[in-house]
Amino acid sequence: AGVSVDMLRGGDRTKRACRHRHEVMLRLKEETDLSLPAIGRLLGGRDHTTIMNGIERAKAKREAAQ
């Protein structure tokens, strides 16, 4: 199932949207040199602390899946 850029950038707080958004946050941090504020700007103007939280949630989800 595809996820739109609008869903990732928007305020959709459904479980599906948040799960994908958190994974994007983690991948952007791992695969680019972008700062947390820069990632936040890409994802709809989110605060760097929101990005930190999303990254931690995505990491926990990955670890639980192993």
mmJSON file of the N, C-alpha and C atoms, coordinates in Angstrom:
{"data_MODEL":{"atom_site":{
"group_PDB":["ATOM","ATOM","ATOM","ATOM","ATOM","ATOM","ATOM","ATOM","ATOM","ATOM","ATOM","ATOM","ATOM","ATOM","ATOM","ATOM","ATOM","ATOM","ATOM","ATOM","ATOM","ATOM","ATOM","ATOM","ATOM","ATOM","ATOM","ATOM","ATOM","ATOM","ATOM","ATOM","ATOM","ATOM","ATOM","ATOM","ATOM","ATOM","ATOM","ATOM","ATOM","ATOM","ATOM","ATOM","ATOM","ATOM","ATOM","ATOM","ATOM","ATOM","ATOM","ATOM","ATOM","ATOM","ATOM","ATOM","ATOM","ATOM","ATOM","ATOM","ATOM","ATOM","ATOM","ATOM","ATOM","ATOM","ATOM","ATOM","ATOM","ATOM","ATOM","ATOM","ATOM","ATOM","ATOM","ATOM","ATOM","ATOM","ATOM","ATOM","ATOM","ATOM","ATOM","ATOM","ATOM","ATOM","ATOM","ATOM","ATOM","ATOM","ATOM","ATOM","ATOM","ATOM","ATOM","ATOM","ATOM","ATOM","ATOM","ATOM","ATOM","ATOM","ATOM","ATOM","ATOM","ATOM","ATOM","ATOM","ATOM","ATOM","ATOM","ATOM","ATOM","ATOM","ATOM","ATOM","ATOM","ATOM","ATOM","ATOM","ATOM","ATOM","ATOM","ATOM","ATOM","ATOM","ATOM","ATOM","ATOM","ATOM","ATOM","ATOM","ATOM","ATOM","ATOM","ATOM","ATOM","ATOM","ATOM","ATOM","ATOM","ATOM","ATOM","ATOM","ATOM","ATOM","ATOM","ATOM","ATOM","ATOM","ATOM","ATOM","ATOM","ATOM","ATOM","ATOM","ATOM","ATOM","ATOM","ATOM","ATOM","ATOM","ATOM","ATOM","ATOM","ATOM","ATOM","ATOM","ATOM","ATOM","ATOM","ATOM","ATOM","ATOM","ATOM","ATOM","ATOM","ATOM","ATOM","ATOM","ATOM","ATOM","ATOM","ATOM","ATOM","ATOM","ATOM","ATOM","ATOM","ATOM","ATOM","ATOM","ATOM","ATOM","ATOM","ATOM","ATOM","ATOM"],
"id":[1,2,3,4,5,6,7,8,9,10,11,12,13,14,15,16,17,18,19,20,21,22,23,24,25,26,27,28,29,30,31,32,33,34,35,36,37,38,39,40,41,42,43,44,45,46,47,48,49,50,51,52,53,54,55,56,57,58,59,60,61,62,63,64,65,66,67,68,69,70,71,72,73,74,75,76,77,78,79,80,81,82,83,84,85,86,87,88,89,90,91,92,93,94,95,96,97,98,99,100,101,102,103,104,105,106,107,108,109,110,111,112,113,114,115,116,117,118,119,120,121,122,123,124,125,126,127,128,129,130,131,132,133,134,135,136,137,138,139,140,141,142,143,144,145,146,147,148,149,150,151,152,153,154,155,156,157,158,159,160,161,162,163,164,165,166,167,168,169,170,171,172,173,174,175,176,177,178,179,180,181,182,183,184,185,186,187,188,189,190,191,192,193,194,195,196,197,198],
"type_symbol":["N","C","C","N","C","C","N","C","C","N","C","C","N","C","C","N","C","C","N","C","C","N","C","C","N","C","C","N","C","C","N","C","C","N","C","C","N","C","C","N","C","C","N","C","C","N","C","C","N","C","C","N","C","C","N","C","C","N","C","C","N","C","C","N","C","C","N","C","C","N","C","C","N","C","C","N","C","C","N","C","C","N","C","C","N","C","C","N","C","C","N","C","C","N","C","C","N","C","C","N","C","C","N","C","C","N","C","C","N","C","C","N","C","C","N","C","C","N","C","C","N","C","C","N","C","C","N","C","C","N","C","C","N","C","C","N","C","C","N","C","C","N","C","C","N","C","C","N","C","C","N","C","C","N","C","C","N","C","C","N","C","C","N","C","C","N","C","C","N","C","C","N","C","C","N","C","C","N","C","C","N","C","C","N","C","C","N","C","C","N","C","C","N","C","C","N","C","C"],
"label_atom_id":["N","CA","C","N","CA","C","N","CA","C","N","CA","C","N","CA","C","N","CA","C","N","CA","C","N","CA","C","N","CA","C","N","CA","C","N","CA","C","N","CA","C","N","CA","C","N","CA","C","N","CA","C","N","CA","C","N","CA","C","N","CA","C","N","CA","C","N","CA","C","N","CA","C","N","CA","C","N","CA","C","N","CA","C","N","CA","C","N","CA","C","N","CA","C","N","CA","C","N","CA","C","N","CA","C","N","CA","C","N","CA","C","N","CA","C","N","CA","C","N","CA","C","N","CA","C","N","CA","C","N","CA","C","N","CA","C","N","CA","C","N","CA","C","N","CA","C","N","CA","C","N","CA","C","N","CA","C","N","CA","C","N","CA","C","N","CA","C","N","CA","C","N","CA","C","N","CA","C","N","CA","C","N","CA","C","N","CA","C","N","CA","C","N","CA","C","N","CA","C","N","CA","C","N","CA","C","N","CA","C","N","CA","C","N","CA","C","N","CA","C","N","CA","C","N","CA","C","N","CA","C"],
"label_alt_id":[null,null,null,null,null,null,null,null,null,null,null,null,null,null,null,null,null,null,null,null,null,null,null,null,null,null,null,null,null,null,null,null,null,null,null,null,null,null,null,null,null,null,null,null,null,null,null,null,null,null,null,null,null,null,null,null,null,null,null,null,null,null,null,null,null,null,null,null,null,null,null,null,null,null,null,null,null,null,null,null,null,null,null,null,null,null,null,null,null,null,null,null,null,null,null,null,null,null,null,null,null,null,null,null,null,null,null,null,null,null,null,null,null,null,null,null,null,null,null,null,null,null,null,null,null,null,null,null,null,null,null,null,null,null,null,null,null,null,null,null,null,null,null,null,null,null,null,null,null,null,null,null,null,null,null,null,null,null,null,null,null,null,null,null,null,null,null,null,null,null,null,null,null,null,null,null,null,null,null,null,null,null,null,null,null,null,null,null,null,null,null,null,null,null,null,null,null,null],
"label_comp_id":["ALA","ALA","ALA","GLY","GLY","GLY","VAL","VAL","VAL","SER","SER","SER","VAL","VAL","VAL","ASP","ASP","ASP","MET","MET","MET","LEU","LEU","LEU","ARG","ARG","ARG","GLY","GLY","GLY","GLY","GLY","GLY","ASP","ASP","ASP","ARG","ARG","ARG","THR","THR","THR","LYS","LYS","LYS","ARG","ARG","ARG","ALA","ALA","ALA","CYS","CYS","CYS","ARG","ARG","ARG","HIS","HIS","HIS","ARG","ARG","ARG","HIS","HIS","HIS","GLU","GLU","GLU","VAL","VAL","VAL","MET","MET","MET","LEU","LEU","LEU","ARG","ARG","ARG","LEU","LEU","LEU","LYS","LYS","LYS","GLU","GLU","GLU","GLU","GLU","GLU","THR","THR","THR","ASP","ASP","ASP","LEU","LEU","LEU","SER","SER","SER","LEU","LEU","LEU","PRO","PRO","PRO","ALA","ALA","ALA","ILE","ILE","ILE","GLY","GLY","GLY","ARG","ARG","ARG","LEU","LEU","LEU","LEU","LEU","LEU","GLY","GLY","GLY","GLY","GLY","GLY","ARG","ARG","ARG","ASP","ASP","ASP","HIS","HIS","HIS","THR","THR","THR","THR","THR","THR","ILE","ILE","ILE","MET","MET","MET","ASN","ASN","ASN","GLY","GLY","GLY","ILE","ILE","ILE","GLU","GLU","GLU","ARG","ARG","ARG","ALA","ALA","ALA","LYS","LYS","LYS","ALA","ALA","ALA","LYS","LYS","LYS","ARG","ARG","ARG","GLU","GLU","GLU","ALA","ALA","ALA","ALA","ALA","ALA","GLN","GLN","GLN"],
"label_asym_id":["A","A","A","A","A","A","A","A","A","A","A","A","A","A","A","A","A","A","A","A","A","A","A","A","A","A","A","A","A","A","A","A","A","A","A","A","A","A","A","A","A","A","A","A","A","A","A","A","A","A","A","A","A","A","A","A","A","A","A","A","A","A","A","A","A","A","A","A","A","A","A","A","A","A","A","A","A","A","A","A","A","A","A","A","A","A","A","A","A","A","A","A","A","A","A","A","A","A","A","A","A","A","A","A","A","A","A","A","A","A","A","A","A","A","A","A","A","A","A","A","A","A","A","A","A","A","A","A","A","A","A","A","A","A","A","A","A","A","A","A","A","A","A","A","A","A","A","A","A","A","A","A","A","A","A","A","A","A","A","A","A","A","A","A","A","A","A","A","A","A","A","A","A","A","A","A","A","A","A","A","A","A","A","A","A","A","A","A","A","A","A","A","A","A","A","A","A","A"],
"label_entity_id":["1","1","1","1","1","1","1","1","1","1","1","1","1","1","1","1","1","1","1","1","1","1","1","1","1","1","1","1","1","1","1","1","1","1","1","1","1","1","1","1","1","1","1","1","1","1","1","1","1","1","1","1","1","1","1","1","1","1","1","1","1","1","1","1","1","1","1","1","1","1","1","1","1","1","1","1","1","1","1","1","1","1","1","1","1","1","1","1","1","1","1","1","1","1","1","1","1","1","1","1","1","1","1","1","1","1","1","1","1","1","1","1","1","1","1","1","1","1","1","1","1","1","1","1","1","1","1","1","1","1","1","1","1","1","1","1","1","1","1","1","1","1","1","1","1","1","1","1","1","1","1","1","1","1","1","1","1","1","1","1","1","1","1","1","1","1","1","1","1","1","1","1","1","1","1","1","1","1","1","1","1","1","1","1","1","1","1","1","1","1","1","1","1","1","1","1","1","1"],
"label_seq_id":[1,1,1,2,2,2,3,3,3,4,4,4,5,5,5,6,6,6,7,7,7,8,8,8,9,9,9,10,10,10,11,11,11,12,12,12,13,13,13,14,14,14,15,15,15,16,16,16,17,17,17,18,18,18,19,19,19,20,20,20,21,21,21,22,22,22,23,23,23,24,24,24,25,25,25,26,26,26,27,27,27,28,28,28,29,29,29,30,30,30,31,31,31,32,32,32,33,33,33,34,34,34,35,35,35,36,36,36,37,37,37,38,38,38,39,39,39,40,40,40,41,41,41,42,42,42,43,43,43,44,44,44,45,45,45,46,46,46,47,47,47,48,48,48,49,49,49,50,50,50,51,51,51,52,52,52,53,53,53,54,54,54,55,55,55,56,56,56,57,57,57,58,58,58,59,59,59,60,60,60,61,61,61,62,62,62,63,63,63,64,64,64,65,65,65,66,66,66],
"pdbx_PDB_ins_code":[null,null,null,null,null,null,null,null,null,null,null,null,null,null,null,null,null,null,null,null,null,null,null,null,null,null,null,null,null,null,null,null,null,null,null,null,null,null,null,null,null,null,null,null,null,null,null,null,null,null,null,null,null,null,null,null,null,null,null,null,null,null,null,null,null,null,null,null,null,null,null,null,null,null,null,null,null,null,null,null,null,null,null,null,null,null,null,null,null,null,null,null,null,null,null,null,null,null,null,null,null,null,null,null,null,null,null,null,null,null,null,null,null,null,null,null,null,null,null,null,null,null,null,null,null,null,null,null,null,null,null,null,null,null,null,null,null,null,null,null,null,null,null,null,null,null,null,null,null,null,null,null,null,null,null,null,null,null,null,null,null,null,null,null,null,null,null,null,null,null,null,null,null,null,null,null,null,null,null,null,null,null,null,null,null,null,null,null,null,null,null,null,null,null,null,null,null,null],
"Cartn_x":[0.844,0.0,0.884,0.657,1.455,1.141,2.136,1.977,2.332,1.459,1.698,2.608,3.249,4.079,3.208,1.996,1.075,0.777,0.641,0.375,1.58,2.776,3.985,4.191,3.858,4.067,2.916,1.754,0.55,0.377,-0.788,-1.097,-1.85,-1.922,-2.626,-1.972,-2.767,-2.213,-2.678,-3.151,-3.533,-2.282,-2.481,-1.355,-0.53,-1.202,-0.529,0.368,-0.184,0.586,1.776,1.57,2.657,3.755,3.393,4.38,5.283,4.66,5.435,6.272,5.685,6.403,7.637,7.486,8.608,9.713,9.339,10.329,11.074,10.357,11.009,11.978,11.581,12.472,13.771,13.657,14.828,15.706,15.101,15.882,16.581,15.899,16.545,17.746,17.62,18.738,19.885,19.575,20.599,21.271,20.505,20.979,21.374,21.22,21.609,22.39,22.908,23.595,22.688,21.39,20.448,20.382,20.245,20.062,18.617,18.359,16.984,16.052,16.47,15.59,15.318,16.327,16.135,15.142,15.23,14.268,12.871,12.78,11.496,10.891,11.717,11.215,10.698,11.411,10.959,9.622,9.413,8.205,7.144,6.937,5.823,6.077,7.337,7.631,7.585,7.908,7.905,9.155,9.023,10.097,11.143,12.39,13.444,13.168,12.478,12.178,11.151,10.258,9.301,10.05,11.059,11.864,12.634,13.215,13.934,13.008,11.815,10.836,10.467,10.218,9.854,10.959,12.201,13.349,13.425,13.269,13.309,12.184,11.003,9.881,10.155,10.724,11.039,12.109,13.113,14.142,13.542,12.668,12.018,11.19,10.501,9.679,10.569,11.705,12.649,13.158,13.559,14.091,13.042,11.813,10.735,10.443,10.7,10.423,11.504,12.643,13.742,13.583],
"Cartn_y":[-1.18,0.0,1.236,2.12,3.319,4.346,5.148,6.235,7.52,8.491,9.734,10.667,11.548,12.567,13.443,13.733,14.548,13.871,12.542,11.825,11.937,11.804,11.883,13.28,14.288,15.673,16.22,15.628,16.17,15.807,16.115,15.9,14.62,13.726,12.452,11.675,11.349,10.661,9.216,8.669,7.259,6.416,5.214,4.324,4.096,3.893,3.639,4.817,6.014,7.202,7.406,7.275,7.487,6.452,5.207,4.144,4.445,4.823,5.149,6.41,7.403,8.661,8.415,7.6,7.302,6.562,5.636,4.905,5.861,6.797,7.789,8.643,9.043,9.823,9.064,7.797,6.982,6.811,6.512,6.306,7.586,8.727,9.994,10.247,9.915,10.116,9.164,7.919,6.913,7.108,7.539,7.519,8.886,9.93,11.267,11.961,13.117,13.943,15.047,14.909,15.944,16.014,17.228,17.431,17.113,16.977,16.728,17.874,19.15,20.234,20.187,19.799,19.714,18.608,17.485,16.399,16.881,17.594,18.141,19.077,19.905,20.813,20.026,18.971,18.142,17.467,17.137,16.404,17.322,18.442,19.304,20.302,20.612,21.622,21.093,19.831,19.245,19.672,19.722,20.096,18.974,19.336,18.314,17.27,17.658,16.672,15.65,16.069,15.143,14.143,14.623,13.744,12.752,13.219,12.325,11.223,11.595,10.633,9.626,10.11,9.217,8.237,8.702,7.832,6.738,7.102,6.109,5.086,5.537,4.614,3.65,4.16,3.304,2.281,2.704,1.767,0.677,1.056,0.074,-0.911,-0.402,-1.261,-2.273,-1.802,-2.699,-3.782,-3.374,-4.337,-5.366,-4.936,-5.852,-6.854,-6.454,-7.334,-8.404,-8.229,-9.186,-10.393],
"Cartn_z":[0.0,0.0,0.0,-0.951,-1.077,-0.014,0.27,1.23,0.495,0.547,-0.173,0.624,-0.09,0.546,1.439,0.975,1.786,3.119,3.111,4.36,5.297,4.747,5.576,6.138,5.361,5.788,6.615,6.464,7.079,8.542,9.047,10.449,10.742,9.762,9.948,11.08,12.12,13.284,13.385,12.271,12.289,12.518,13.022,13.284,12.019,10.909,9.633,9.241,9.311,8.927,9.855,11.14,12.108,11.94,11.72,11.544,10.346,9.227,8.031,8.238,8.878,9.118,9.999,11.036,11.923,11.179,10.322,9.538,8.603,7.998,7.131,7.946,9.143,10.005,10.258,10.622,10.917,9.684,8.562,7.342,6.89,7.021,6.676,7.578,8.85,9.782,9.466,9.148,8.874,7.509,6.529,5.147,4.582,5.379,4.932,6.049,5.728,6.729,7.254,7.046,7.483,9.003,9.511,10.949,11.314,12.597,13.05,12.655,12.825,12.371,10.857,10.066,8.614,8.263,8.958,8.734,9.112,10.216,10.646,9.617,9.008,7.971,6.777,6.386,5.258,5.546,6.805,7.182,7.785,7.149,7.505,8.598,8.886,9.901,11.319,11.491,12.833,13.608,14.916,15.823,15.895,16.188,16.254,17.338,18.411,19.452,18.964,18.09,17.482,16.615,15.901,15.054,15.926,17.017,17.936,18.445,18.841,19.348,18.261,17.062,15.963,15.631,15.679,15.416,16.474,17.718,18.795,18.656,18.279,18.088,16.938,15.843,14.696,15.066,15.847,16.285,17.158,18.075,18.951,18.142,17.128,16.27,15.532,15.028,14.332,15.279,16.484,17.443,17.85,17.998,18.368,17.263,16.024,14.878,14.692,15.342,15.172,16.039],
"occupancy":[1.0,1.0,1.0,1.0,1.0,1.0,1.0,1.0,1.0,1.0,1.0,1.0,1.0,1.0,1.0,1.0,1.0,1.0,1.0,1.0,1.0,1.0,1.0,1.0,1.0,1.0,1.0,1.0,1.0,1.0,1.0,1.0,1.0,1.0,1.0,1.0,1.0,1.0,1.0,1.0,1.0,1.0,1.0,1.0,1.0,1.0,1.0,1.0,1.0,1.0,1.0,1.0,1.0,1.0,1.0,1.0,1.0,1.0,1.0,1.0,1.0,1.0,1.0,1.0,1.0,1.0,1.0,1.0,1.0,1.0,1.0,1.0,1.0,1.0,1.0,1.0,1.0,1.0,1.0,1.0,1.0,1.0,1.0,1.0,1.0,1.0,1.0,1.0,1.0,1.0,1.0,1.0,1.0,1.0,1.0,1.0,1.0,1.0,1.0,1.0,1.0,1.0,1.0,1.0,1.0,1.0,1.0,1.0,1.0,1.0,1.0,1.0,1.0,1.0,1.0,1.0,1.0,1.0,1.0,1.0,1.0,1.0,1.0,1.0,1.0,1.0,1.0,1.0,1.0,1.0,1.0,1.0,1.0,1.0,1.0,1.0,1.0,1.0,1.0,1.0,1.0,1.0,1.0,1.0,1.0,1.0,1.0,1.0,1.0,1.0,1.0,1.0,1.0,1.0,1.0,1.0,1.0,1.0,1.0,1.0,1.0,1.0,1.0,1.0,1.0,1.0,1.0,1.0,1.0,1.0,1.0,1.0,1.0,1.0,1.0,1.0,1.0,1.0,1.0,1.0,1.0,1.0,1.0,1.0,1.0,1.0,1.0,1.0,1.0,1.0,1.0,1.0,1.0,1.0,1.0,1.0,1.0,1.0],
"B_iso_or_equiv":[0.0,0.0,0.0,0.0,0.0,0.0,0.0,0.0,0.0,0.0,0.0,0.0,0.0,0.0,0.0,0.0,0.0,0.0,0.0,0.0,0.0,0.0,0.0,0.0,0.0,0.0,0.0,0.0,0.0,0.0,0.0,0.0,0.0,0.0,0.0,0.0,0.0,0.0,0.0,0.0,0.0,0.0,0.0,0.0,0.0,0.0,0.0,0.0,0.0,0.0,0.0,0.0,0.0,0.0,0.0,0.0,0.0,0.0,0.0,0.0,0.0,0.0,0.0,0.0,0.0,0.0,0.0,0.0,0.0,0.0,0.0,0.0,0.0,0.0,0.0,0.0,0.0,0.0,0.0,0.0,0.0,0.0,0.0,0.0,0.0,0.0,0.0,0.0,0.0,0.0,0.0,0.0,0.0,0.0,0.0,0.0,0.0,0.0,0.0,0.0,0.0,0.0,0.0,0.0,0.0,0.0,0.0,0.0,0.0,0.0,0.0,0.0,0.0,0.0,0.0,0.0,0.0,0.0,0.0,0.0,0.0,0.0,0.0,0.0,0.0,0.0,0.0,0.0,0.0,0.0,0.0,0.0,0.0,0.0,0.0,0.0,0.0,0.0,0.0,0.0,0.0,0.0,0.0,0.0,0.0,0.0,0.0,0.0,0.0,0.0,0.0,0.0,0.0,0.0,0.0,0.0,0.0,0.0,0.0,0.0,0.0,0.0,0.0,0.0,0.0,0.0,0.0,0.0,0.0,0.0,0.0,0.0,0.0,0.0,0.0,0.0,0.0,0.0,0.0,0.0,0.0,0.0,0.0,0.0,0.0,0.0,0.0,0.0,0.0,0.0,0.0,0.0,0.0,0.0,0.0,0.0,0.0,0.0],
"pdbx_formal_charge":[null,null,null,null,null,null,null,null,null,null,null,null,null,null,null,null,null,null,null,null,null,null,null,null,null,null,null,null,null,null,null,null,null,null,null,null,null,null,null,null,null,null,null,null,null,null,null,null,null,null,null,null,null,null,null,null,null,null,null,null,null,null,null,null,null,null,null,null,null,null,null,null,null,null,null,null,null,null,null,null,null,null,null,null,null,null,null,null,null,null,null,null,null,null,null,null,null,null,null,null,null,null,null,null,null,null,null,null,null,null,null,null,null,null,null,null,null,null,null,null,null,null,null,null,null,null,null,null,null,null,null,null,null,null,null,null,null,null,null,null,null,null,null,null,null,null,null,null,null,null,null,null,null,null,null,null,null,null,null,null,null,null,null,null,null,null,null,null,null,null,null,null,null,null,null,null,null,null,null,null,null,null,null,null,null,null,null,null,null,null,null,null,null,null,null,null,null,null],
"auth_seq_id":[1,1,1,2,2,2,3,3,3,4,4,4,5,5,5,6,6,6,7,7,7,8,8,8,9,9,9,10,10,10,11,11,11,12,12,12,13,13,13,14,14,14,15,15,15,16,16,16,17,17,17,18,18,18,19,19,19,20,20,20,21,21,21,22,22,22,23,23,23,24,24,24,25,25,25,26,26,26,27,27,27,28,28,28,29,29,29,30,30,30,31,31,31,32,32,32,33,33,33,34,34,34,35,35,35,36,36,36,37,37,37,38,38,38,39,39,39,40,40,40,41,41,41,42,42,42,43,43,43,44,44,44,45,45,45,46,46,46,47,47,47,48,48,48,49,49,49,50,50,50,51,51,51,52,52,52,53,53,53,54,54,54,55,55,55,56,56,56,57,57,57,58,58,58,59,59,59,60,60,60,61,61,61,62,62,62,63,63,63,64,64,64,65,65,65,66,66,66],
"auth_comp_id":["ALA","ALA","ALA","GLY","GLY","GLY","VAL","VAL","VAL","SER","SER","SER","VAL","VAL","VAL","ASP","ASP","ASP","MET","MET","MET","LEU","LEU","LEU","ARG","ARG","ARG","GLY","GLY","GLY","GLY","GLY","GLY","ASP","ASP","ASP","ARG","ARG","ARG","THR","THR","THR","LYS","LYS","LYS","ARG","ARG","ARG","ALA","ALA","ALA","CYS","CYS","CYS","ARG","ARG","ARG","HIS","HIS","HIS","ARG","ARG","ARG","HIS","HIS","HIS","GLU","GLU","GLU","VAL","VAL","VAL","MET","MET","MET","LEU","LEU","LEU","ARG","ARG","ARG","LEU","LEU","LEU","LYS","LYS","LYS","GLU","GLU","GLU","GLU","GLU","GLU","THR","THR","THR","ASP","ASP","ASP","LEU","LEU","LEU","SER","SER","SER","LEU","LEU","LEU","PRO","PRO","PRO","ALA","ALA","ALA","ILE","ILE","ILE","GLY","GLY","GLY","ARG","ARG","ARG","LEU","LEU","LEU","LEU","LEU","LEU","GLY","GLY","GLY","GLY","GLY","GLY","ARG","ARG","ARG","ASP","ASP","ASP","HIS","HIS","HIS","THR","THR","THR","THR","THR","THR","ILE","ILE","ILE","MET","MET","MET","ASN","ASN","ASN","GLY","GLY","GLY","ILE","ILE","ILE","GLU","GLU","GLU","ARG","ARG","ARG","ALA","ALA","ALA","LYS","LYS","LYS","ALA","ALA","ALA","LYS","LYS","LYS","ARG","ARG","ARG","GLU","GLU","GLU","ALA","ALA","ALA","ALA","ALA","ALA","GLN","GLN","GLN"],
"auth_asym_id":["A","A","A","A","A","A","A","A","A","A","A","A","A","A","A","A","A","A","A","A","A","A","A","A","A","A","A","A","A","A","A","A","A","A","A","A","A","A","A","A","A","A","A","A","A","A","A","A","A","A","A","A","A","A","A","A","A","A","A","A","A","A","A","A","A","A","A","A","A","A","A","A","A","A","A","A","A","A","A","A","A","A","A","A","A","A","A","A","A","A","A","A","A","A","A","A","A","A","A","A","A","A","A","A","A","A","A","A","A","A","A","A","A","A","A","A","A","A","A","A","A","A","A","A","A","A","A","A","A","A","A","A","A","A","A","A","A","A","A","A","A","A","A","A","A","A","A","A","A","A","A","A","A","A","A","A","A","A","A","A","A","A","A","A","A","A","A","A","A","A","A","A","A","A","A","A","A","A","A","A","A","A","A","A","A","A","A","A","A","A","A","A","A","A","A","A","A","A"],
"auth_atom_id":["N","CA","C","N","CA","C","N","CA","C","N","CA","C","N","CA","C","N","CA","C","N","CA","C","N","CA","C","N","CA","C","N","CA","C","N","CA","C","N","CA","C","N","CA","C","N","CA","C","N","CA","C","N","CA","C","N","CA","C","N","CA","C","N","CA","C","N","CA","C","N","CA","C","N","CA","C","N","CA","C","N","CA","C","N","CA","C","N","CA","C","N","CA","C","N","CA","C","N","CA","C","N","CA","C","N","CA","C","N","CA","C","N","CA","C","N","CA","C","N","CA","C","N","CA","C","N","CA","C","N","CA","C","N","CA","C","N","CA","C","N","CA","C","N","CA","C","N","CA","C","N","CA","C","N","CA","C","N","CA","C","N","CA","C","N","CA","C","N","CA","C","N","CA","C","N","CA","C","N","CA","C","N","CA","C","N","CA","C","N","CA","C","N","CA","C","N","CA","C","N","CA","C","N","CA","C","N","CA","C","N","CA","C","N","CA","C","N","CA","C","N","CA","C","N","CA","C","N","CA","C"],
"pdbx_PDB_model_num":[1,1,1,1,1,1,1,1,1,1,1,1,1,1,1,1,1,1,1,1,1,1,1,1,1,1,1,1,1,1,1,1,1,1,1,1,1,1,1,1,1,1,1,1,1,1,1,1,1,1,1,1,1,1,1,1,1,1,1,1,1,1,1,1,1,1,1,1,1,1,1,1,1,1,1,1,1,1,1,1,1,1,1,1,1,1,1,1,1,1,1,1,1,1,1,1,1,1,1,1,1,1,1,1,1,1,1,1,1,1,1,1,1,1,1,1,1,1,1,1,1,1,1,1,1,1,1,1,1,1,1,1,1,1,1,1,1,1,1,1,1,1,1,1,1,1,1,1,1,1,1,1,1,1,1,1,1,1,1,1,1,1,1,1,1,1,1,1,1,1,1,1,1,1,1,1,1,1,1,1,1,1,1,1,1,1,1,1,1,1,1,1,1,1,1,1,1,1]
}}}
